[in-house]
Amino acid sequence: MRLLSVTLAASVLHAVDAGACLPSTSSTQLGAGRTIILEQNEWWGHRVSTQTAAVLLRDALGFNVSVRHITMTWDEDQENPLERLEKGTVDANVEGWRTDWSQPRLQDATSRGAISLSQHEFEGRVGLYVSRQVVDDHLSLFADYWRSYQTEDVLSLLPSNQTLLAQQALAWKDNCPEEFGCESGTGKWSPPQCTGENAAFCVPLYHVSPQNANGWVEQLITNLNLNFSVYYTGADFYSTVGGRTARGEPSLFYSYRPHEFLAGNNYVRITFPEQSQQCLKKDTNDRFGGRDCDQEGEPVYKVQRAGLSSYSLAASKFIESFSLRLQDQHEMMRSLAPAGYGGSFTDAEAACWWAQNNEDIWKEWIPEIPKPSCDEVLPNEIEKYPVSYHEELRACVRASLPPPCKVTGCG
């Protein structure tokens, strides 16, 4: 539930730098002579996942690797990532969130055999977060989980500059289309308890867009009577929440894990009533529903085009096995230069650093592709095996053909 709708604005194909990260002794050369194209999106988790897969495919398996960088926008006229896999524009996407990809489309593509799915070890999870420091300093006030946020004692710990907020709401007006019910000419939405003559004092909750999370945030605030007004920051989300954190000001915001903001353990996820089928039935996927329960974790997929296993059995099996943990992603995010945790790496350098220090983990992902015997190989299956096997396998096939075919191969 990170995004509702995104569209391909531009894509640029880049070959992965030929400079080796891992020593040559690490390479099995199972991919020699073959090129694999991975898709990379803009969010940090996708970037480090893709770069890690690219480093290992190149240096541990010997593939030529290209990465197709996808730039996304909030335009609803979207091209679904599944379409790029089905068209063969890319061979694999190593971080696909179910709700980004549209569950019906995902099920349809899988049932048709157009794609192959496998899951990462970690789950993705959206939620509402608050600055850890304010919780740690006042633990007794936050003891009642989400109910704590209904008390004036807790709300008073989340101060806000009302003048600045009013200015920001005006600046963010384009982030909230009129149909989403924001206050006129602003990027601010308030629940009933925060409006009218008897309005309660409400604190700001920062959110990227009302298109995120299909109304879950707004339903939760309304139905649990939380005194939060939502400010849709759009592209200013990172600078707004990050700026408040840098100034020592507590923040309340919507996010998801894995995420660079959460990599430093500076924030606490607020626990809400447990998800149930009865609660889910009240969810209308917009702000008007009656949902009043939490979000559970959701699977994060590695998705490959159906033909990848026929093109390279080694690449297909590696993608299936490739499975980062949450701590792996957050560790790499913390090492990136823009993250604010003292790191200095680029995406590729972070992936290289992780691979150099976690061989015991990724060695388990490297497939064994034994050479089939002459009795096992079929002519139309030779291509999926490592190139180094091809000459011997073709000789096997020629030897099994009728005499006229041994010379010409029957075409």
FIDRENMAR-363506 format. One record per residue (C-alpha): residue number from 1; residue in three letters; x, y, z. Coordinates in steps of 0.5 Angstrom, whole numbers. Layout:
N
+-----+-----+-------+-------+-------+
!   k !   r !    xx !    yy !    zz !
+-----+-----+-------+-------+-------+
! NUM ! ala !     X !     Y !     Z !
...
+-----+-----+-------+-------+-------+
REM end
This chain:
411
+-----+-----+-------+-------+-------+
!   k !   r !    xx !    yy !    zz !
+-----+-----+-------+-------+-------+
!   1 ! met !     0 !     0 !     0 !
!   2 ! arg !     6 !     5 !    -1 !
!   3 ! leu !     3 !     7 !    -8 !
!   4 ! leu !    -4 !     7 !   -11 !
!   5 ! ser !    -2 !     9 !   -18 !
!   6 ! val !     5 !    11 !   -22 !
!   7 ! thr !     6 !    11 !   -29 !
!   8 ! leu !    13 !    10 !   -33 !
!   9 ! ala !    15 !    17 !   -34 !
!  10 ! ala !    22 !    15 !   -37 !
!  11 ! ser !    27 !     9 !   -37 !
!  12 ! val !    34 !     9 !   -38 !
!  13 ! leu !    38 !     3 !   -39 !
!  14 ! his !    45 !     3 !   -36 !
!  15 ! ala !    50 !    -3 !   -37 !
!  16 ! val !    53 !    -4 !   -30 !
!  17 ! asp !    60 !    -2 !   -29 !
!  18 ! ala !    65 !    -7 !   -31 !
!  19 ! gly !    69 !    -6 !   -25 !
!  20 ! ala !    69 !   -12 !   -21 !
!  21 ! cys !    67 !   -12 !   -14 !
!  22 ! leu !    68 !   -19 !   -12 !
!  23 ! pro !    75 !   -23 !   -13 !
!  24 ! ser !    75 !   -27 !   -20 !
!  25 ! thr !    75 !   -33 !   -15 !
!  26 ! ser !    68 !   -32 !   -13 !
!  27 ! ser !    65 !   -33 !   -20 !
!  28 ! thr !    62 !   -39 !   -23 !
!  29 ! gln !    62 !   -36 !   -30 !
!  30 ! leu !    55 !   -40 !   -30 !
!  31 ! gly !    52 !   -33 !   -34 !
!  32 ! ala !    58 !   -32 !   -39 !
!  33 ! gly !    56 !   -30 !   -45 !
!  34 ! arg !    49 !   -28 !   -43 !
!  35 ! thr !    46 !   -21 !   -41 !
!  36 ! ile !    41 !   -20 !   -36 !
!  37 ! ile !    37 !   -14 !   -35 !
!  38 ! leu !    34 !   -11 !   -29 !
!  39 ! glu !    29 !    -6 !   -27 !
!  40 ! gln !    31 !    -1 !   -22 !
!  41 ! asn !    26 !     4 !   -19 !
!  42 ! glu !    27 !    10 !   -15 !
!  43 ! trp !    26 !     9 !    -8 !
!  44 ! trp !    32 !     7 !    -4 !
!  45 ! gly !    30 !     0 !    -2 !
!  46 ! his !    29 !    -2 !    -9 !
!  47 ! arg !    35 !     1 !   -11 !
!  48 ! val !    40 !    -3 !    -6 !
!  49 ! ser !    36 !    -9 !    -8 !
!  50 ! thr !    37 !    -8 !   -15 !
!  51 ! gln !    44 !    -6 !   -15 !
!  52 ! thr !    46 !   -12 !   -10 !
!  53 ! ala !    43 !   -17 !   -15 !
!  54 ! ala !    47 !   -14 !   -20 !
!  55 ! val !    53 !   -14 !   -17 !
!  56 ! leu !    52 !   -22 !   -15 !
!  57 ! leu !    50 !   -24 !   -22 !
!  58 ! arg !    56 !   -20 !   -25 !
!  59 ! asp !    61 !   -22 !   -21 !
!  60 ! ala !    59 !   -29 !   -18 !
!  61 ! leu !    55 !   -32 !   -24 !
!  62 ! gly !    59 !   -28 !   -30 !
!  63 ! phe !    53 !   -25 !   -33 !
!  64 ! asn !    53 !   -18 !   -37 !
!  65 ! val !    48 !   -14 !   -33 !
!  66 ! ser !    44 !    -8 !   -35 !
!  67 ! val !    40 !    -4 !   -31 !
!  68 ! arg !    34 !     0 !   -33 !
!  69 ! his !    32 !     6 !   -29 !
!  70 ! ile !    25 !     8 !   -28 !
!  71 ! thr !    23 !    14 !   -27 !
!  72 ! met !    16 !    15 !   -24 !
!  73 ! thr !    10 !    20 !   -23 !
!  74 ! trp !     4 !    20 !   -20 !
!  75 ! asp !     0 !    20 !   -26 !
!  76 ! glu !    -6 !    15 !   -26 !
!  77 ! asp !    -5 !    14 !   -33 !
!  78 ! gln !     0 !     8 !   -31 !
!  79 ! glu !     4 !     3 !   -35 !
!  80 ! asn !     4 !    -3 !   -30 !
!  81 ! pro !    11 !    -6 !   -28 !
!  82 ! leu !     8 !   -13 !   -30 !
!  83 ! glu !     7 !   -10 !   -37 !
!  84 ! arg !    15 !    -9 !   -38 !
!  85 ! leu !    16 !   -16 !   -36 !
!  86 ! glu !    11 !   -19 !   -40 !
!  87 ! lys !    14 !   -15 !   -46 !
!  88 ! gly !    21 !   -17 !   -45 !
!  89 ! thr !    23 !   -10 !   -44 !
!  90 ! val !    26 !   -13 !   -37 !
!  91 ! asp !    28 !   -20 !   -35 !
!  92 ! ala !    27 !   -19 !   -27 !
!  93 ! asn !    24 !   -14 !   -22 !
!  94 ! val !    27 !   -16 !   -15 !
!  95 ! glu !    23 !   -12 !   -11 !
!  96 ! gly !    15 !   -12 !   -13 !
!  97 ! trp !    10 !   -10 !    -7 !
!  98 ! arg !     3 !   -13 !    -8 !
!  99 ! thr !    -1 !    -7 !    -8 !
! 100 ! asp !     4 !    -3 !   -12 !
! 101 ! trp !     3 !    -8 !   -18 !
! 102 ! ser !    -5 !    -9 !   -17 !
! 103 ! gln !    -7 !   -15 !   -14 !
! 104 ! pro !   -12 !   -17 !   -20 !
! 105 ! arg !    -6 !   -16 !   -25 !
! 106 ! leu !    -1 !   -20 !   -21 !
! 107 ! gln !    -6 !   -26 !   -20 !
! 108 ! asp !    -8 !   -26 !   -28 !
! 109 ! ala !    -1 !   -25 !   -30 !
! 110 ! thr !     1 !   -31 !   -26 !
! 111 ! ser !    -5 !   -35 !   -28 !
! 112 ! arg !    -3 !   -34 !   -35 !
! 113 ! gly !     4 !   -36 !   -34 !
! 114 ! ala !     7 !   -30 !   -36 !
! 115 ! ile !    11 !   -29 !   -30 !
! 116 ! ser !    14 !   -33 !   -24 !
! 117 ! leu !    14 !   -30 !   -17 !
! 118 ! ser !    18 !   -32 !   -11 !
! 119 ! gln !    18 !   -28 !    -4 !
! 120 ! his !    24 !   -24 !     0 !
! 121 ! glu !    25 !   -26 !     7 !
! 122 ! phe !    23 !   -19 !     9 !
! 123 ! glu !    16 !   -17 !     9 !
! 124 ! gly !    14 !   -10 !     7 !
! 125 ! arg !     9 !    -6 !    12 !
! 126 ! val !     6 !     1 !    12 !
! 127 ! gly !     4 !     5 !    18 !
! 128 ! leu !     4 !    11 !    22 !
! 129 ! tyr !    11 !    13 !    26 !
! 130 ! val !    13 !    18 !    31 !
! 131 ! ser !    19 !    20 !    33 !
! 132 ! arg !    23 !    15 !    38 !
! 133 ! gln !    26 !    21 !    43 !
! 134 ! val !    19 !    23 !    45 !
! 135 ! val !    17 !    16 !    46 !
! 136 ! asp !    23 !    14 !    50 !
! 137 ! asp !    23 !    21 !    54 !
! 138 ! his !    15 !    20 !    56 !
! 139 ! leu !    14 !    12 !    56 !
! 140 ! ser !     9 !    12 !    62 !
! 141 ! leu !     5 !    17 !    57 !
! 142 ! phe !     5 !    12 !    51 !
! 143 ! ala !     4 !     6 !    55 !
! 144 ! asp !    -3 !     5 !    52 !
! 145 ! tyr !    -1 !     5 !    45 !
! 146 ! trp !    -6 !     8 !    40 !
! 147 ! arg !   -10 !    10 !    45 !
! 148 ! ser !    -5 !    15 !    48 !
! 149 ! tyr !    -6 !    19 !    42 !
! 150 ! gln !   -13 !    21 !    44 !
! 151 ! thr !   -10 !    25 !    51 !
! 152 ! glu !    -8 !    32 !    51 !
! 153 ! asp !    -2 !    30 !    55 !
! 154 ! val !     1 !    26 !    49 !
! 155 ! leu !    -1 !    31 !    44 !
! 156 ! ser !     2 !    37 !    47 !
! 157 ! leu !     9 !    33 !    46 !
! 158 ! leu !     8 !    34 !    39 !
! 159 ! pro !     8 !    42 !    38 !
! 160 ! ser !     7 !    45 !    31 !
! 161 ! asn !     8 !    52 !    28 !
! 162 ! gln !     1 !    54 !    26 !
! 163 ! thr !     3 !    60 !    22 !
! 164 ! leu !     8 !    55 !    18 !
! 165 ! leu !     3 !    50 !    17 !
! 166 ! ala !    -2 !    54 !    14 !
! 167 ! gln !     3 !    57 !     9 !
! 168 ! gln !     5 !    50 !     8 !
! 169 ! ala !    -2 !    47 !     7 !
! 170 ! leu !    -3 !    53 !     2 !
! 171 ! ala !     4 !    51 !    -2 !
! 172 ! trp !     2 !    44 !    -2 !
! 173 ! lys !    -5 !    45 !    -5 !
! 174 ! asp !    -3 !    41 !   -11 !
! 175 ! asn !    -2 !    35 !    -8 !
! 176 ! cys !    -9 !    34 !    -6 !
! 177 ! pro !   -14 !    34 !   -12 !
! 178 ! glu !   -21 !    37 !   -10 !
! 179 ! glu !   -25 !    30 !   -10 !
! 180 ! phe !   -20 !    28 !    -4 !
! 181 ! gly !   -24 !    33 !     1 !
! 182 ! cys !   -18 !    37 !     3 !
! 183 ! glu !   -20 !    44 !     6 !
! 184 ! ser !   -21 !    49 !     0 !
! 185 ! gly !   -14 !    51 !    -4 !
! 186 ! thr !   -10 !    47 !     1 !
! 187 ! gly !    -6 !    40 !     2 !
! 188 ! lys !    -9 !    39 !     9 !
! 189 ! trp !   -15 !    34 !    10 !
! 190 ! ser !   -18 !    34 !    17 !
! 191 ! pro !   -23 !    29 !    20 !
! 192 ! pro !   -30 !    31 !    23 !
! 193 ! gln !   -27 !    32 !    30 !
! 194 ! cys !   -22 !    37 !    28 !
! 195 ! thr !   -27 !    41 !    24 !
! 196 ! gly !   -33 !    46 !    26 !
! 197 ! glu !   -34 !    50 !    32 !
! 198 ! asn !   -32 !    45 !    37 !
! 199 ! ala !   -26 !    43 !    34 !
! 200 ! ala !   -21 !    39 !    38 !
! 201 ! phe !   -14 !    41 !    38 !
! 202 ! cys !   -11 !    37 !    32 !
! 203 ! val !    -3 !    36 !    31 !
! 204 ! pro !     0 !    35 !    24 !
! 205 ! leu !     1 !    28 !    21 !
! 206 ! tyr !     5 !    28 !    15 !
! 207 ! his !     3 !    24 !     9 !
! 208 ! val !     6 !    24 !     1 !
! 209 ! ser !    -1 !    24 !    -2 !
! 210 ! pro !    -8 !    22 !    -1 !
! 211 ! gln !    -7 !    17 !    -7 !
! 212 ! asn !    -2 !    13 !    -2 !
! 213 ! ala !    -6 !     7 !     2 !
! 214 ! asn !   -13 !     7 !    -1 !
! 215 ! gly !   -16 !    11 !     5 !
! 216 ! trp !   -13 !     7 !    10 !
! 217 ! val !   -10 !    13 !    14 !
! 218 ! glu !   -16 !    17 !    14 !
! 219 ! gln !   -21 !    12 !    16 !
! 220 ! leu !   -16 !    10 !    22 !
! 221 ! ile !   -16 !    17 !    24 !
! 222 ! thr !   -23 !    18 !    23 !
! 223 ! asn !   -26 !    12 !    26 !
! 224 ! leu !   -21 !    12 !    32 !
! 225 ! asn !   -22 !    19 !    34 !
! 226 ! leu !   -15 !    21 !    33 !
! 227 ! asn !   -14 !    28 !    33 !
! 228 ! phe !    -9 !    28 !    27 !
! 229 ! ser !   -10 !    33 !    21 !
! 230 ! val !    -6 !    30 !    15 !
! 231 ! tyr !    -2 !    35 !    11 !
! 232 ! tyr !     0 !    32 !     4 !
! 233 ! thr !     7 !    34 !     3 !
! 234 ! gly !     8 !    31 !    -4 !
! 235 ! ala !    16 !    32 !    -6 !
! 236 ! asp !    17 !    36 !     0 !
! 237 ! phe !    16 !    30 !     5 !
! 238 ! tyr !    23 !    28 !     6 !
! 239 ! ser !    25 !    35 !     7 !
! 240 ! thr !    20 !    36 !    12 !
! 241 ! val !    20 !    30 !    16 !
! 242 ! gly !    28 !    30 !    16 !
! 243 ! gly !    28 !    37 !    17 !
! 244 ! arg !    24 !    37 !    23 !
! 245 ! thr !    28 !    31 !    26 !
! 246 ! ala !    35 !    35 !    25 !
! 247 ! arg !    32 !    40 !    29 !
! 248 ! gly !    30 !    36 !    34 !
! 249 ! glu !    23 !    37 !    33 !
! 250 ! pro !    18 !    31 !    34 !
! 251 ! ser !    14 !    28 !    28 !
! 252 ! leu !     8 !    24 !    26 !
! 253 ! phe !     8 !    21 !    19 !
! 254 ! tyr !     6 !    16 !    15 !
! 255 ! ser !    11 !    11 !    12 !
! 256 ! tyr !    13 !     4 !    10 !
! 257 ! arg !    19 !    -1 !    12 !
! 258 ! pro !    24 !    -2 !     9 !
! 259 ! his !    25 !     6 !     8 !
! 260 ! glu !    31 !    10 !     9 !
! 261 ! phe !    28 !    14 !    15 !
! 262 ! leu !    27 !     8 !    19 !
! 263 ! ala !    34 !     5 !    18 !
! 264 ! gly !    37 !     9 !    23 !
! 265 ! asn !    32 !     7 !    29 !
! 266 ! asn !    30 !    14 !    30 !
! 267 ! tyr !    22 !    13 !    30 !
! 268 ! val !    17 !     8 !    33 !
! 269 ! arg !    11 !     5 !    29 !
! 270 ! ile !     4 !     6 !    33 !
! 271 ! thr !     1 !     0 !    34 !
! 272 ! phe !    -7 !     0 !    32 !
! 273 ! pro !   -12 !    -6 !    34 !
! 274 ! glu !   -10 !   -12 !    30 !
! 275 ! gln !   -13 !   -13 !    23 !
! 276 ! ser !   -19 !   -18 !    23 !
! 277 ! gln !   -24 !   -20 !    17 !
! 278 ! gln !   -29 !   -16 !    20 !
! 279 ! cys !   -25 !   -10 !    20 !
! 280 ! leu !   -23 !   -11 !    13 !
! 281 ! lys !   -30 !   -12 !    11 !
! 282 ! lys !   -31 !    -4 !    13 !
! 283 ! asp !   -26 !    -2 !     9 !
! 284 ! thr !   -28 !     2 !     2 !
! 285 ! asn !   -21 !     4 !     0 !
! 286 ! asp !   -23 !    11 !     0 !
! 287 ! arg !   -23 !    16 !     6 !
! 288 ! phe !   -31 !    14 !     8 !
! 289 ! gly !   -30 !     7 !    10 !
! 290 ! gly !   -31 !     4 !    17 !
! 291 ! arg !   -24 !     1 !    18 !
! 292 ! asp !   -21 !     2 !    25 !
! 293 ! cys !   -15 !    -3 !    25 !
! 294 ! asp !    -8 !    -4 !    23 !
! 295 ! gln !    -4 !    -6 !    17 !
! 296 ! glu !    -1 !   -13 !    17 !
! 297 ! gly !     6 !   -14 !    13 !
! 298 ! glu !     5 !   -16 !     6 !
! 299 ! pro !    10 !   -20 !     2 !
! 300 ! val !    15 !   -17 !    -3 !
! 301 ! tyr !    16 !   -21 !    -9 !
! 302 ! lys !    22 !   -22 !   -14 !
! 303 ! val !    18 !   -23 !   -21 !
! 304 ! gln !    22 !   -25 !   -27 !
! 305 ! arg !    19 !   -26 !   -34 !
! 306 ! ala !    16 !   -33 !   -36 !
! 307 ! gly !    22 !   -34 !   -41 !
! 308 ! leu !    28 !   -33 !   -37 !
! 309 ! ser !    29 !   -40 !   -34 !
! 310 ! ser !    29 !   -42 !   -42 !
! 311 ! tyr !    34 !   -36 !   -43 !
! 312 ! ser !    38 !   -38 !   -37 !
! 313 ! leu !    37 !   -43 !   -32 !
! 314 ! ala !    42 !   -40 !   -27 !
! 315 ! ala !    39 !   -33 !   -27 !
! 316 ! ser !    32 !   -36 !   -26 !
! 317 ! lys !    34 !   -40 !   -20 !
! 318 ! phe !    39 !   -34 !   -17 !
! 319 ! ile !    33 !   -29 !   -18 !
! 320 ! glu !    28 !   -35 !   -14 !
! 321 ! ser !    34 !   -35 !    -8 !
! 322 ! phe !    36 !   -28 !    -8 !
! 323 ! ser !    33 !   -26 !    -1 !
! 324 ! leu !    35 !   -20 !     3 !
! 325 ! arg !    33 !   -19 !    10 !
! 326 ! leu !    30 !   -12 !    13 !
! 327 ! gln !    37 !   -11 !    17 !
! 328 ! asp !    41 !   -12 !    10 !
! 329 ! gln !    36 !    -7 !     7 !
! 330 ! his !    37 !    -2 !    12 !
! 331 ! glu !    44 !    -3 !    13 !
! 332 ! met !    46 !    -1 !     6 !
! 333 ! met !    41 !     5 !     6 !
! 334 ! arg !    45 !     7 !    12 !
! 335 ! ser !    51 !     7 !     8 !
! 336 ! leu !    49 !    12 !     3 !
! 337 ! ala !    51 !    19 !     3 !
! 338 ! pro !    44 !    22 !     2 !
! 339 ! ala !    41 !    18 !     8 !
! 340 ! gly !    44 !    23 !    14 !
! 341 ! tyr !    47 !    17 !    18 !
! 342 ! gly !    55 !    19 !    16 !
! 343 ! gly !    55 !    14 !    10 !
! 344 ! ser !    59 !    16 !     4 !
! 345 ! phe !    57 !    11 !    -1 !
! 346 ! thr !    53 !    11 !    -8 !
! 347 ! asp !    48 !     5 !    -9 !
! 348 ! ala !    53 !     1 !   -13 !
! 349 ! glu !    58 !     2 !    -7 !
! 350 ! ala !    53 !     0 !    -2 !
! 351 ! ala !    51 !    -6 !    -5 !
! 352 ! cys !    59 !    -8 !    -7 !
! 353 ! trp !    60 !    -7 !     1 !
! 354 ! trp !    55 !   -11 !     3 !
! 355 ! ala !    57 !   -17 !    -2 !
! 356 ! gln !    64 !   -17 !     1 !
! 357 ! asn !    62 !   -17 !     8 !
! 358 ! asn !    56 !   -22 !     7 !
! 359 ! glu !    59 !   -28 !     3 !
! 360 ! asp !    56 !   -33 !     8 !
! 361 ! ile !    49 !   -31 !     6 !
! 362 ! trp !    49 !   -30 !    -2 !
! 363 ! lys !    53 !   -36 !    -3 !
! 364 ! glu !    47 !   -40 !    -1 !
! 365 ! trp !    43 !   -36 !    -7 !
! 366 ! ile !    48 !   -39 !   -12 !
! 367 ! pro !    45 !   -44 !   -16 !
! 368 ! glu !    49 !   -51 !   -18 !
! 369 ! ile !    47 !   -52 !   -25 !
! 370 ! pro !    50 !   -59 !   -27 !
! 371 ! lys !    51 !   -61 !   -34 !
! 372 ! pro !    46 !   -66 !   -36 !
! 373 ! ser !    47 !   -73 !   -39 !
! 374 ! cys !    46 !   -74 !   -46 !
! 375 ! asp !    40 !   -78 !   -45 !
! 376 ! glu !    37 !   -72 !   -41 !
! 377 ! val !    38 !   -66 !   -46 !
! 378 ! leu !    33 !   -64 !   -51 !
! 379 ! pro !    35 !   -60 !   -57 !
! 380 ! asn !    30 !   -54 !   -55 !
! 381 ! glu !    33 !   -54 !   -48 !
! 382 ! ile !    40 !   -53 !   -49 !
! 383 ! glu !    40 !   -45 !   -49 !
! 384 ! lys !    38 !   -45 !   -42 !
! 385 ! tyr !    44 !   -48 !   -40 !
! 386 ! pro !    51 !   -45 !   -39 !
! 387 ! val !    54 !   -43 !   -45 !
! 388 ! ser !    60 !   -47 !   -43 !
! 389 ! tyr !    56 !   -53 !   -44 !
! 390 ! his !    53 !   -52 !   -51 !
! 391 ! glu !    58 !   -55 !   -55 !
! 392 ! glu !    58 !   -61 !   -52 !
! 393 ! leu !    50 !   -62 !   -51 !
! 394 ! arg !    50 !   -60 !   -59 !
! 395 ! ala !    54 !   -66 !   -60 !
! 396 ! cys !    50 !   -70 !   -56 !
! 397 ! val !    44 !   -68 !   -60 !
! 398 ! arg !    47 !   -69 !   -66 !
! 399 ! ala !    50 !   -76 !   -64 !
! 400 ! ser !    43 !   -78 !   -63 !
! 401 ! leu !    40 !   -76 !   -69 !
! 402 ! pro !    39 !   -81 !   -75 !
! 403 ! pro !    45 !   -81 !   -80 !
! 404 ! pro !    43 !   -76 !   -85 !
! 405 ! cys !    42 !   -71 !   -79 !
! 406 ! lys !    49 !   -72 !   -76 !
! 407 ! val !    53 !   -68 !   -81 !
! 408 ! thr !    47 !   -62 !   -82 !
! 409 ! gly !    44 !   -63 !   -76 !
! 410 ! cys !    37 !   -63 !   -80 !
! 411 ! gly !    37 !   -56 !   -80 !
+-----+-----+-------+-------+-------+
REM end
